[in-house]
Amino acid sequence: MLPDPVRRYLAFAVPENARAVRTVQLRHDGFFRPNPGPRWFPIRGEQHFTIDPPGFAWSARMRVLPLVWIDARDSLDQGRGHMLVKLNSIFTLADVRGAKIDQGARARWLAEAVWFPSAYAGDGVRWEAIDDRSARVTLVGEGLPVSLAVEFDSAGRAVRVRGERYRSVEGGRTALTPWSGCCAEYREFGGFQVPVAVEASWDLDGGQFTYARFRVTELEYGG
């Protein structure tokens, strides 16, 4: 049986007799900053999701200067993650794979299921109660464990997800780091109630570092 806050959330976010969703296409704009400095850079991106099996392909372009940009691609395919970053579409800044990238990509899909909430009622996830306003969701499958705590407000909306993901640190190393995403400004797309404003942050020793502020501009569901 689903925990009470999850049942309230699904009743709010998923319409009765909702059609089956197998794919999702999303576009967004917003701002991104690669480090805790004061400067934010404009970014535009698009993302394609699959529900079963869990997967996505995200591509985005961040404008750094009038003639300088950074292209980023992040993906999850058959449980495997891949991050590719290039300068001016030519020079490779990062091209990484491996178990820790897999974990981060699977956590990203699990958090971003707020854009296709019927997936939270499927067989691919498992829920555990925390309290009357939060529950823990785990992505079932192979690889490093991926679980997130999801917090809900009094209206049943998912407003925050939090867990741990691997983050690049000095010396080319990675460290498992507390991470969170905040959701706001719910709107209806295809009958589903989903957030259009999201923020993503790392919880560092020096305080919270918010690195992404995205706004959904288009969202389409495929059967």
Salt bridges, closest charged atoms under 4 A:
ASP4 OD1 - ARG7 NH2 2.25
GLU46 OE1 - ARG27 NE 3.71
GLU46 OE2 - HIS48 NE2 3.14
ASP71 OD1 - ARG61 NE 2.70
ASP74 OD2 - ARG108 NH1 2.99
ASP95 OD1 - HIS82 NE2 2.67
ASP102 OD2 - ARG80 NH1 3.94
GLU112 OE2 - ARG108 NE 2.96
GLU151 OE2 - ARG160 NH1 3.16
GLU151 OE2 - ARG162 NE 2.67
ASP153 OD2 - ARG157 NE 2.75
GLU185 OE1 - ARG215 NH2 2.58
GLU199 OE2 - ARG213 NE 3.07
GLU218 OE1 - ARG27 NH1 3.23
